[in-house]
Amino acid sequence: MAALAIILLIIGAVLLVFGLLVEAAKFLLWIGIVIIVVAIIAGLLRYIRRSS
């Protein structure tokens, strides 16, 4: 689960940067943001489950 969150975070960051650099690929910016949010939520759920 932790590896999945890290992979999603990396993919999201790459898509975010690529979406900012390429004006024609603005949808990649939104996909990157969504993937980063999903990765953060997955990390938070893992942290909450581990602490309880």
Sequence and secondary structure as in RCSB ss.txt:
>XXXX:A:sequence
MAALAIILLIIGAVLLVFGLLVEAAKFLLWIGIVIIVVAIIAGLLRYIRRSS
>XXXX:A:secstr
 HHHHHHHHHHHHHHHHHHHH GGGHHHHHHHHHHHHHHHHHHHHHHHHHH 
